Amino acid sequence: MADKGTKSKVYEAIPPPYLPVDPAVLPPQLQLTEAQQKLYDEVLKHFEKEDYVLPGVEDGVLKEEEKFWLSCECLLRFLRAVKWASAQAAIKRLEETLKWRRDYGLYDTITAAHVEPEAVTGKMVIWGYDADNRPGLYLRPSKQNTEESIRQVHYVVWALERVTELMGPGVETLALMVNFADRAKNPSMGQSRRVLNILQTHYPERLGRALVVNLPFLVNAFFQLIIPFVDPLTRPKLKLNPDVIGEGLFTPDQLLSEWRGGTVDFEYVHERYWDPLVRMCAERRERLWEKWRERGAKVGIREWDVKCAVQLDNKTDKKVVLTAEDVEA
């Protein structure tokens, strides 16, 4: 949000843009071949069984949060991740990720309060949407304020969860923006591989594009070491020193001015950015949950239907009442 009288200065993240979609016309990723539909049906049948329990855990009954996560699109993302090899291959990966989400603390430990110390300098910012309406996640390594720790990785995971909440109807991927300006320090090989493993294993088909600019020689050499560990399907999405505006990847009014061609004069002031972002995501999350529950609160509900319903509600500016617990997540 810009100050009155200072239109160019921006301090807050912005909500998803309105997308002119017809809820009755499914996006391409939901239009399946006969063979793909058969595999999808097998995966769905596995998880929607009344007596289903997650194997190898003490309490394997699916929690409501896990049923919400197991959307139609989620099952399809994991099927694409295993290249449609078999329903069992996708089920195996889905169950591994369900266990990881529990063990890693996505439903309890990784809260806004837990990761906030990592956020105070603006080293990672959610802002704007690319030309394909993907939310932008900016990494600004020069603003690093903490030593390497597991909480740094928790912060990345927390941000990934938030950007998925800010994706509009038909949008399933994000735009990762990394700027190594101002003598930024690259993370260690171990930390980089740790984050890459989480992205590739537990967030498949979530990266739409990764744009990296201002690469000094040493960091460029570091990237050359890291790239072999990047999934082959992900590598084409990585662009080093692109002309973001010239290539039509962003419009100027959706790109921070620290990137060439961007016109958004964003200034990170933690007190003005953090709480509004947390609240905006919490309000959107509650609306998504509300529409999901209206559709039966079960495995396999389409994100498309839920998000289209939320977007329709937003046009009437329906208010959501949040508890402190809702915001804290």
N, C-alpha and C positions, 0 to 999 in steps of 0.2 A: 504494500500500500504506500502511495506517495504522500508526503506532507502537503497540506494545502499551501498553495503558492510556490511549491517546489516540486513541480510535476515530474522532474527527471529522477528524483531520489526515491528509491524503492527499498522497503525494509521487510516486507512480508511475502510469504509464498502465496501462490494464487490457486484457486480451485480448478478442477478439470473444465476444459471448454465444452460448450454445448455442441454435440455432434448430431447433425441432421440425418438420423437413421430411421428406418422403418422397422419396428420390432418384429414384424412378420417376415422380413427378409433376412435370413441367416447369413452371417459373414462367411467368407470362404473357408476358414478353419473349422467351421461346423458342418460343412457340406462334405460328407464322406462317401467313399466308394462302397460297394457292397462288402468287399473283403474287410475294409477298415471298420465298417459298422459292426460286422460280426465280432471282430477283436474287441471293439469298445464294449459291446454287449456282454462279452465274457468277463471283462474287468469289472464292469458295473455290477453284474450279478454276484461276483465274488464279495464285493464290499457291502452290498445292500442286504445280504442275508440277515435274517432276524437274530440268528445265533452267532453272527460273526464276532470274533475276538482277535485282536492283534496278537500274533504269536510271539512267544518269548519274553513277555512282560508280565508283571505281577497282576495288573488290572488291565486286561486287554479290551474291555468294552469301549467302543469309540465314544469320546466326549463330543459334546455339541460343536465345539470349535473344530474338531477333526472332521466331522461330517460336513461342516461348512467349507472347509478347505478342500474336501474331496468333491469338487464340482465337476460337471461334465468337461469343462475346458481343462481342468487339472488332470483328469484321467487321460485326455487326449494329448496334453503336453508330454506326459511320461511315455505314452505310446509312441509319439514322434521321437522322443529321446532314445528309445530302443530300436528306432527305425522300423517300427511295426513288425518286429521279429516274431513276437508271440505275446499273447495275453499274459502268460506266466512271467515273462521277462519284465513287463511293465508292473505287474503286481508285486514282484520282488522289490523293484526299486521304490515303488510307492510305500510299501511296508517299511523299508529301511528308512525312508524319509519321515514317515510317521513316528518311528521310534526316535530318530534324531531330533525331531521337533520337541518331543517330550524331554529327552535327556539334556538337550542344549538349553532348555528353559524358555522357549518361545512363549509359553502360556503363563509364566510366572516370573522368572528371573529378569528377562530382557524387557524392561519397562522404560518409559521415558525418564523416570527419575534415576534409574540405574545407569543409563548411558549419557545423561546430560553433562557430566564433567568432560566428556569427550567432545561436546558440541560447542563449548563456550567461545571458541575462536573462529568458528565458521569454516572449519577445514572440510566439512561436507555439507552441501546445501541442496535442498530440493527446491527447484524453481523452474517454472515454464514448461512448455511442451514443444516437441520438435514438429517437423512438417507432416509427420504421420500421427500426431497427437499423442506421442509417447511422453510421459513425464521425464523431465531432465534431472539427473542426479549428478551434481558437480562435486568432484574431488579436488581439493586445493592443498596439496601436500606442504606448501610453504607455511601453512598455518598450523602445522602439527604442534600440539601442546602437551602430549603425554608420551611416556615411554611405551615401547611395545608391550602389550598385555592382551589377555583374552578379552578384556572389556573393549579394546579397540575393534576386535572382530565382532563382538556383540553389537557394537554401534552400527557396523556395516549391515548386519542382519536386521537390526531394528529399522534402518532406513529402507532396506529392500521391502520389508513388510509394509511400510508406510506408502511407498510409491505404488505398490500393487493396489492399495486402497484408492489412489488418485487416478487410476486408469479408467477411462470412459468405456462405453459400450463398444465391444469389438477390439479393444486395445488390450494386449496381453504382455507387452514388452516395454522396456525402459530404454532411455538414451543415457549412457554413461559418459560423462564429460570430465576429462582429467587434464588439468593445466599445471605444468611443471615450471611456471614462471617464478621469479623472485628466489632463485637458488633453492628450489624445493629439494628436500631430501627424499630419496626413494626408500621404500620399506625394505626390510631384509628379505632374502630369498625364502626363508622359512615362513614368514608372515604372508608373503605374496602367494605362496603355494597353498597355504591354509585357506585363504580367502577364495582362491581359484577353485579349490576342491569343493568348498561349500556351494559356490555359484553353479558349478557344473553338475554336481551330484544332487543337490537339493532344490535348485531353482532352474531346472532345465527349461529351455525355450522362453526364458525371461529377458534375455539381452537382445534388444533390437539393433543397437549400434553402440560402439565404443569409440569415442573420438579423443585423441590425445594430442596436445599441442605443447610447444615450447620445450621440446626434448633436447636437453644438453647431451653432450657426447657420452658421458658416463651413464646417464639414465637410459639413453638409446641402447647402449651396450647391455644394460640390465634387462631391457625389454627383449632383446634378442635371446637372452638366456631363458627368459620366462616363456616366450612364445611356444617352444616345444611342448610345454605342459598344458597349453590351451587346446581345448577340444577342436578337432579339425573343422567341425561345423561352425564354430564360433570365430575362427580366425578371419574369415572374409568380412565379418562385421567390424573388425578393428581397423581404424584408419589413423595413421600417424600424420600430424600436421596438415589436416585437410583444410580446404577453403570452405568453411561451414556454410556461409551464405551463398557463395558462388555455385556450390554444388547442390543448393536447394535443400540442405539438411535441416535448416532452421530459418525462420523469418527473423529479421532484425529485432522486432518487438518482443520476441520470445527468447532472446539470447543475451546473456549478461555481457556488459560492455568490456569486461576483461578479455573477452574473446573477440577476435577481429570481425568487425561488421555488426556486432551486437550493440543495441541502443538502450538496453536496460541498465540504468545507473544504480546498481544494487550495492547497498552497504550493509554489512553484517553487524547488527547490534543485537547481542544475544537476548536482551530483555524484550526487544521488539519483535524478534523473529520466532523464538522457541515456543512460547506458550500459544501464540496464534496457530502455529503449525500443528502442534499437538492437539489443540482443540478442533481444528478443521478436520484432521484425520479421524479423530474420535467421533465427530458428528457424522462424517461420511460412513464410517464403520457401522455405527448404529443404524443408519438408514439401509445399508446393505443387509445387515442382519434382519432388520424388520421385514424387508421384502423377501428374503430367503425363508423366514419363518412362515410368511403368508403362503408360500409355495410348498409347504410341507416339512421344512426343516430336516431334509434327508440328503443322503448321498446322491450325487448325480444331477442336482439342479443346475441349470445353465446360468453362468455368470451373465451372459447376454441378456437373459430375461430379467434378472435382478437389477442389472445396471440400467437397462432401458426404463424400468419402473422407477428407479431412483431419479433418473434424469427427468422423467415426466413430473415427478413430485417437486423437483427443484424449480421447475417453471412456475409452480404455484407457491414457492417459497415456504414450504411446510417446515415448521420449527421442530427441532429435536431437543428434548430435555435430557441432559446428561447428569449422571452422578459423578462424584469424585473418582470412584473406581473405574468408570468408563474412560475418563480423561487420562488417568494414570497409565493405562495400557499403551 
